[in-house]
Amino acid sequence: MPRARPGGGFRRRVGQVEQDLRQRALDRIKKKREFQAHLIAYVTVNAFLVVIWAVTSRDFFWPVFPILGWGIGLVFHWWDTYRGEPSEDQIQREIDRLRGT
């Protein structure tokens, strides 16, 4: 029968859980900041392209192509950043799938 180890094994596990939560929180904050920087770049560059279009020609609205193309990438970045963590049920299903059960 296993014995409880002296030296606070339970406290170490609780400490590890806290470290894991802290790391997950830091990772999420980093992803949100990266998305915000991406969004600022998108708006700034595309506004500049619209100004160039307005000053030079005003014929065909050619900035639509970079706006839509880059916008698709921005939507995927948003999805990756804000879709949330997987549920325990989703994790268990994936583990079962990987085991082949």
Distance bins in CASP14 RR format, pairs under 12 A and 6 or more apart:
PFRMAT RR
TARGET T0000
AUTHOR 0000-0000-0000
RMODE 2
METHOD distances of the structure
MODEL  1
3 9 0 0 0 0 0 1 0 0 0 0 0
4 10 0 0 0 0 1 0 0 0 0 0 0
4 11 0 0 0 0 0 1 0 0 0 0 0
5 11 0 0 0 0 0 1 0 0 0 0 0
5 12 0 0 0 0 1 0 0 0 0 0 0
5 13 0 0 0 0 0 1 0 0 0 0 0
6 12 0 0 0 0 0 1 0 0 0 0 0
7 13 0 0 0 0 0 1 0 0 0 0 0
8 14 0 0 0 0 1 0 0 0 0 0 0
8 15 0 0 0 0 0 1 0 0 0 0 0
9 15 0 0 0 0 1 0 0 0 0 0 0
9 16 0 0 0 0 1 0 0 0 0 0 0
10 16 0 0 0 0 0 1 0 0 0 0 0
10 17 0 0 0 0 0 1 0 0 0 0 0
11 17 0 0 0 0 0 1 0 0 0 0 0
11 18 0 0 0 0 0 1 0 0 0 0 0
12 18 0 0 0 0 0 1 0 0 0 0 0
12 19 0 0 0 0 0 1 0 0 0 0 0
13 19 0 0 0 0 0 1 0 0 0 0 0
13 20 0 0 0 0 0 1 0 0 0 0 0
14 20 0 0 0 0 0 1 0 0 0 0 0
14 21 0 0 0 0 0 1 0 0 0 0 0
15 21 0 0 0 0 1 0 0 0 0 0 0
15 22 0 0 0 0 1 0 0 0 0 0 0
15 23 0 0 0 0 0 1 0 0 0 0 0
16 22 0 0 0 0 0 1 0 0 0 0 0
16 23 0 0 0 0 0 1 0 0 0 0 0
17 23 0 0 0 0 0 1 0 0 0 0 0
17 24 0 0 0 0 0 1 0 0 0 0 0
18 24 0 0 0 0 0 1 0 0 0 0 0
18 25 0 0 0 0 0 1 0 0 0 0 0
19 25 0 0 0 0 0 1 0 0 0 0 0
19 26 0 0 0 0 0 1 0 0 0 0 0
20 26 0 0 0 0 0 1 0 0 0 0 0
20 27 0 0 0 0 0 1 0 0 0 0 0
21 27 0 0 0 0 0 1 0 0 0 0 0
21 28 0 0 0 0 0 1 0 0 0 0 0
21 85 0 0 0 0 0 1 0 0 0 0 0
22 28 0 0 0 0 0 1 0 0 0 0 0
22 29 0 0 0 0 0 1 0 0 0 0 0
23 29 0 0 0 0 0 1 0 0 0 0 0
23 30 0 0 0 0 0 1 0 0 0 0 0
24 30 0 0 0 0 0 1 0 0 0 0 0
24 31 0 0 0 0 0 1 0 0 0 0 0
24 84 0 0 0 0 0 1 0 0 0 0 0
24 85 1 0 0 1 0 0 0 0 0 0 0
25 31 0 0 0 0 0 1 0 0 0 0 0
25 32 0 0 0 0 0 1 0 0 0 0 0
25 85 0 0 0 0 0 1 0 0 0 0 0
26 32 0 0 0 0 0 1 0 0 0 0 0
26 33 0 0 0 0 0 1 0 0 0 0 0
27 33 0 0 0 0 0 1 0 0 0 0 0
27 34 0 0 0 0 0 1 0 0 0 0 0
27 80 0 0 0 0 0 1 0 0 0 0 0
27 81 0 0 0 0 0 1 0 0 0 0 0
27 84 0 0 0 0 0 1 0 0 0 0 0
27 85 0 0 0 0 0 1 0 0 0 0 0
28 34 0 0 0 0 0 1 0 0 0 0 0
28 35 0 0 0 0 0 1 0 0 0 0 0
28 80 0 0 0 0 0 1 0 0 0 0 0
28 81 0 0 0 0 1 0 0 0 0 0 0
28 82 0 0 0 0 1 0 0 0 0 0 0
28 83 0 0 0 0 0 1 0 0 0 0 0
28 84 0 0 0 0 1 0 0 0 0 0 0
28 85 0 0 0 0 1 0 0 0 0 0 0
29 35 0 0 0 0 0 1 0 0 0 0 0
29 36 0 0 0 0 0 1 0 0 0 0 0
29 81 0 0 0 0 0 1 0 0 0 0 0
30 36 0 0 0 0 0 1 0 0 0 0 0
30 37 0 0 0 0 0 1 0 0 0 0 0
30 81 0 0 0 0 1 0 0 0 0 0 0
31 37 0 0 0 0 0 1 0 0 0 0 0
31 38 0 0 0 0 0 1 0 0 0 0 0
31 77 0 0 0 0 1 0 0 0 0 0 0
31 78 0 0 0 0 0 1 0 0 0 0 0
31 79 0 0 0 0 0 1 0 0 0 0 0
31 80 1 0 0 1 0 0 0 0 0 0 0
31 81 1 0 1 0 0 0 0 0 0 0 0
31 82 0 0 0 0 1 0 0 0 0 0 0
31 83 0 0 0 0 0 1 0 0 0 0 0
31 84 0 0 0 0 0 1 0 0 0 0 0
31 85 0 0 0 0 0 1 0 0 0 0 0
32 38 0 0 0 0 0 1 0 0 0 0 0
32 39 0 0 0 0 0 1 0 0 0 0 0
32 77 0 0 0 0 0 1 0 0 0 0 0
32 78 0 0 0 0 0 1 0 0 0 0 0
32 80 0 0 0 0 0 1 0 0 0 0 0
32 81 1 0 1 0 0 0 0 0 0 0 0
32 82 1 0 0 1 0 0 0 0 0 0 0
32 84 0 0 0 0 0 1 0 0 0 0 0
33 39 0 0 0 0 0 1 0 0 0 0 0
33 40 0 0 0 0 0 1 0 0 0 0 0
33 81 0 0 0 0 1 0 0 0 0 0 0
34 40 0 0 0 0 0 1 0 0 0 0 0
34 41 0 0 0 0 0 1 0 0 0 0 0
34 74 0 0 0 0 0 1 0 0 0 0 0
34 77 1 0 0 1 0 0 0 0 0 0 0
34 78 0 0 0 0 0 1 0 0 0 0 0
34 80 0 0 0 0 1 0 0 0 0 0 0
34 81 1 0 0 1 0 0 0 0 0 0 0
35 41 0 0 0 0 0 1 0 0 0 0 0
35 42 0 0 0 0 0 1 0 0 0 0 0
35 73 0 0 0 0 0 1 0 0 0 0 0
35 74 0 0 0 0 1 0 0 0 0 0 0
35 75 0 0 0 0 0 1 0 0 0 0 0
35 76 0 0 0 0 0 1 0 0 0 0 0
35 77 1 0 1 0 0 0 0 0 0 0 0
35 78 1 0 0 1 0 0 0 0 0 0 0
35 79 0 0 0 0 0 1 0 0 0 0 0
35 80 0 0 0 0 1 0 0 0 0 0 0
35 81 1 0 1 0 0 0 0 0 0 0 0
35 82 1 0 0 1 0 0 0 0 0 0 0
35 83 0 0 0 0 0 1 0 0 0 0 0
36 42 0 0 0 0 0 1 0 0 0 0 0
36 43 0 0 0 0 0 1 0 0 0 0 0
36 74 0 0 0 0 0 1 0 0 0 0 0
36 77 0 0 0 0 0 1 0 0 0 0 0
36 78 0 0 0 0 0 1 0 0 0 0 0
36 81 0 0 0 0 1 0 0 0 0 0 0
36 82 0 0 0 0 0 1 0 0 0 0 0
37 43 0 0 0 0 0 1 0 0 0 0 0
37 44 0 0 0 0 0 1 0 0 0 0 0
37 74 0 0 0 0 0 1 0 0 0 0 0
37 77 0 0 0 0 0 1 0 0 0 0 0
37 81 0 0 0 0 0 1 0 0 0 0 0
38 44 0 0 0 0 0 1 0 0 0 0 0
38 45 0 0 0 0 0 1 0 0 0 0 0
38 70 0 0 0 0 1 0 0 0 0 0 0
38 71 0 0 0 0 1 0 0 0 0 0 0
38 73 0 0 0 0 1 0 0 0 0 0 0
38 74 1 0 0 1 0 0 0 0 0 0 0
38 75 0 0 0 0 0 1 0 0 0 0 0
38 76 0 0 0 0 0 1 0 0 0 0 0
38 77 1 0 1 0 0 0 0 0 0 0 0
38 78 0 0 0 0 1 0 0 0 0 0 0
38 80 0 0 0 0 0 1 0 0 0 0 0
38 81 0 0 0 0 1 0 0 0 0 0 0
39 45 0 0 0 0 0 1 0 0 0 0 0
39 46 0 0 0 0 0 1 0 0 0 0 0
39 70 0 0 0 0 0 1 0 0 0 0 0
39 71 0 0 0 0 1 0 0 0 0 0 0
39 73 0 0 0 0 0 1 0 0 0 0 0
39 74 1 0 0 1 0 0 0 0 0 0 0
39 75 0 0 0 0 0 1 0 0 0 0 0
39 77 0 0 0 0 1 0 0 0 0 0 0
39 78 0 0 0 0 1 0 0 0 0 0 0
39 81 0 0 0 0 0 1 0 0 0 0 0
39 82 0 0 0 0 0 1 0 0 0 0 0
40 46 0 0 0 0 0 1 0 0 0 0 0
40 47 0 0 0 0 0 1 0 0 0 0 0
40 74 0 0 0 0 0 1 0 0 0 0 0
41 47 0 0 0 0 0 1 0 0 0 0 0
41 48 0 0 0 0 0 1 0 0 0 0 0
41 66 0 0 0 0 0 1 0 0 0 0 0
41 70 0 0 0 0 1 0 0 0 0 0 0
41 71 0 0 0 0 0 1 0 0 0 0 0
41 73 0 0 0 0 0 1 0 0 0 0 0
41 74 0 0 0 0 1 0 0 0 0 0 0
41 77 0 0 0 0 0 1 0 0 0 0 0
42 48 0 0 0 0 0 1 0 0 0 0 0
42 49 0 0 0 0 0 1 0 0 0 0 0
42 66 0 0 0 0 1 0 0 0 0 0 0
42 67 0 0 0 0 1 0 0 0 0 0 0
42 68 0 0 0 0 0 1 0 0 0 0 0
42 69 0 0 0 0 0 1 0 0 0 0 0
42 70 1 0 1 0 0 0 0 0 0 0 0
42 71 1 0 0 1 0 0 0 0 0 0 0
42 72 0 0 0 0 0 1 0 0 0 0 0
42 73 0 0 0 0 1 0 0 0 0 0 0
42 74 1 0 1 0 0 0 0 0 0 0 0
42 75 0 0 0 0 0 1 0 0 0 0 0
42 77 0 0 0 0 1 0 0 0 0 0 0
42 78 0 0 0 0 0 1 0 0 0 0 0
43 49 0 0 0 0 0 1 0 0 0 0 0
43 50 0 0 0 0 0 1 0 0 0 0 0
43 67 0 0 0 0 0 1 0 0 0 0 0
43 70 0 0 0 0 0 1 0 0 0 0 0
43 71 0 0 0 0 0 1 0 0 0 0 0
43 74 0 0 0 0 1 0 0 0 0 0 0
44 50 0 0 0 0 0 1 0 0 0 0 0
44 51 0 0 0 0 0 1 0 0 0 0 0
44 70 0 0 0 0 0 1 0 0 0 0 0
45 51 0 0 0 0 0 1 0 0 0 0 0
45 52 0 0 0 0 0 1 0 0 0 0 0
45 63 0 0 0 0 1 0 0 0 0 0 0
45 66 1 0 0 1 0 0 0 0 0 0 0
45 67 0 0 0 0 1 0 0 0 0 0 0
45 70 1 0 0 1 0 0 0 0 0 0 0
45 71 0 0 0 0 0 1 0 0 0 0 0
45 74 0 0 0 0 0 1 0 0 0 0 0
46 52 0 0 0 0 0 1 0 0 0 0 0
46 53 0 0 0 0 0 1 0 0 0 0 0
46 61 0 0 0 0 0 1 0 0 0 0 0
46 62 0 0 0 0 0 1 0 0 0 0 0
46 63 1 0 0 1 0 0 0 0 0 0 0
46 64 0 0 0 0 1 0 0 0 0 0 0
46 65 0 0 0 0 0 1 0 0 0 0 0
46 66 1 0 0 1 0 0 0 0 0 0 0
46 67 1 0 1 0 0 0 0 0 0 0 0
46 68 0 0 0 0 0 1 0 0 0 0 0
46 69 0 0 0 0 0 1 0 0 0 0 0
46 70 1 0 0 1 0 0 0 0 0 0 0
46 71 0 0 0 0 1 0 0 0 0 0 0
46 74 0 0 0 0 0 1 0 0 0 0 0
47 53 0 0 0 0 0 1 0 0 0 0 0
47 54 0 0 0 0 0 1 0 0 0 0 0
47 63 0 0 0 0 1 0 0 0 0 0 0
47 66 0 0 0 0 0 1 0 0 0 0 0
47 67 0 0 0 0 1 0 0 0 0 0 0
48 54 0 0 0 0 0 1 0 0 0 0 0
48 55 0 0 0 0 0 1 0 0 0 0 0
48 63 0 0 0 0 1 0 0 0 0 0 0
48 66 0 0 0 0 0 1 0 0 0 0 0
48 67 0 0 0 0 0 1 0 0 0 0 0
49 55 0 0 0 0 0 1 0 0 0 0 0
49 56 0 0 0 0 0 1 0 0 0 0 0
49 61 0 0 0 0 0 1 0 0 0 0 0
49 62 0 0 0 0 1 0 0 0 0 0 0
49 63 1 0 1 0 0 0 0 0 0 0 0
49 64 0 0 0 0 1 0 0 0 0 0 0
49 65 0 0 0 0 1 0 0 0 0 0 0
49 66 1 0 0 1 0 0 0 0 0 0 0
49 67 1 0 0 1 0 0 0 0 0 0 0
49 70 0 0 0 0 0 1 0 0 0 0 0
50 56 0 0 0 0 0 1 0 0 0 0 0
50 57 0 0 0 0 0 1 0 0 0 0 0
50 58 0 0 0 0 0 1 0 0 0 0 0
50 61 0 0 0 0 1 0 0 0 0 0 0
50 62 0 0 0 0 1 0 0 0 0 0 0
50 63 1 0 1 0 0 0 0 0 0 0 0
50 64 0 0 0 0 1 0 0 0 0 0 0
50 66 0 0 0 0 0 1 0 0 0 0 0
50 67 0 0 0 0 1 0 0 0 0 0 0
51 58 0 0 0 0 0 1 0 0 0 0 0
51 63 0 0 0 0 1 0 0 0 0 0 0
52 58 0 0 0 0 0 1 0 0 0 0 0
52 61 0 0 0 0 0 1 0 0 0 0 0
52 62 0 0 0 0 1 0 0 0 0 0 0
52 63 1 0 0 1 0 0 0 0 0 0 0
52 66 0 0 0 0 0 1 0 0 0 0 0
53 59 0 0 0 0 1 0 0 0 0 0 0
53 60 0 0 0 0 1 0 0 0 0 0 0
53 61 1 0 0 1 0 0 0 0 0 0 0
53 62 1 0 0 1 0 0 0 0 0 0 0
53 63 1 0 1 0 0 0 0 0 0 0 0
53 64 0 0 0 0 1 0 0 0 0 0 0
53 65 0 0 0 0 0 1 0 0 0 0 0
53 66 0 0 0 0 0 1 0 0 0 0 0
53 67 0 0 0 0 0 1 0 0 0 0 0
54 61 0 0 0 0 1 0 0 0 0 0 0
54 62 0 0 0 0 0 1 0 0 0 0 0
54 63 0 0 0 0 1 0 0 0 0 0 0
56 62 0 0 0 0 1 0 0 0 0 0 0
56 63 0 0 0 0 0 1 0 0 0 0 0
57 63 0 0 0 0 0 1 0 0 0 0 0
61 67 0 0 0 0 1 0 0 0 0 0 0
61 68 0 0 0 0 0 1 0 0 0 0 0
62 68 0 0 0 0 0 1 0 0 0 0 0
63 69 0 0 0 0 0 1 0 0 0 0 0
63 70 0 0 0 0 0 1 0 0 0 0 0
63 71 0 0 0 0 0 1 0 0 0 0 0
64 70 0 0 0 0 0 1 0 0 0 0 0
64 71 0 0 0 0 0 1 0 0 0 0 0
65 71 0 0 0 0 0 1 0 0 0 0 0
65 72 0 0 0 0 0 1 0 0 0 0 0
66 72 0 0 0 0 0 1 0 0 0 0 0
66 73 0 0 0 0 0 1 0 0 0 0 0
66 74 0 0 0 0 0 1 0 0 0 0 0
67 73 0 0 0 0 0 1 0 0 0 0 0
67 74 0 0 0 0 1 0 0 0 0 0 0
68 74 0 0 0 0 0 1 0 0 0 0 0
68 75 0 0 0 0 0 1 0 0 0 0 0
69 75 0 0 0 0 1 0 0 0 0 0 0
69 76 0 0 0 0 0 1 0 0 0 0 0
70 76 0 0 0 0 0 1 0 0 0 0 0
70 77 0 0 0 0 0 1 0 0 0 0 0
71 77 0 0 0 0 1 0 0 0 0 0 0
71 78 0 0 0 0 1 0 0 0 0 0 0
71 79 0 0 0 0 0 1 0 0 0 0 0
72 78 0 0 0 0 0 1 0 0 0 0 0
72 79 0 0 0 0 0 1 0 0 0 0 0
73 79 0 0 0 0 1 0 0 0 0 0 0
73 80 0 0 0 0 1 0 0 0 0 0 0
73 81 0 0 0 0 0 1 0 0 0 0 0
74 80 0 0 0 0 0 1 0 0 0 0 0
74 81 0 0 0 0 0 1 0 0 0 0 0
75 81 0 0 0 0 0 1 0 0 0 0 0
75 82 0 0 0 0 0 1 0 0 0 0 0
75 83 0 0 0 0 0 1 0 0 0 0 0
76 82 0 0 0 0 0 1 0 0 0 0 0
76 83 0 0 0 0 0 1 0 0 0 0 0
77 83 0 0 0 0 0 1 0 0 0 0 0
78 84 0 0 0 0 0 1 0 0 0 0 0
83 90 0 0 0 0 0 1 0 0 0 0 0
84 90 0 0 0 0 0 1 0 0 0 0 0
85 91 0 0 0 0 1 0 0 0 0 0 0
86 92 0 0 0 0 1 0 0 0 0 0 0
86 93 0 0 0 0 1 0 0 0 0 0 0
86 94 1 0 0 1 0 0 0 0 0 0 0
86 95 0 0 0 0 0 1 0 0 0 0 0
87 93 0 0 0 0 1 0 0 0 0 0 0
87 94 0 0 0 0 0 1 0 0 0 0 0
88 94 0 0 0 0 0 1 0 0 0 0 0
88 95 0 0 0 0 0 1 0 0 0 0 0
89 95 0 0 0 0 0 1 0 0 0 0 0
89 96 0 0 0 0 0 1 0 0 0 0 0
90 96 0 0 0 0 0 1 0 0 0 0 0
90 97 0 0 0 0 0 1 0 0 0 0 0
91 97 0 0 0 0 0 1 0 0 0 0 0
91 98 0 0 0 0 0 1 0 0 0 0 0
92 98 0 0 0 0 0 1 0 0 0 0 0
92 99 0 0 0 0 0 1 0 0 0 0 0
92 101 0 0 0 0 0 1 0 0 0 0 0
93 99 0 0 0 0 0 1 0 0 0 0 0
93 100 0 0 0 0 0 1 0 0 0 0 0
93 101 0 0 0 0 0 1 0 0 0 0 0
94 100 0 0 0 0 0 1 0 0 0 0 0
94 101 0 0 0 0 0 1 0 0 0 0 0
95 101 0 0 0 0 1 0 0 0 0 0 0
END
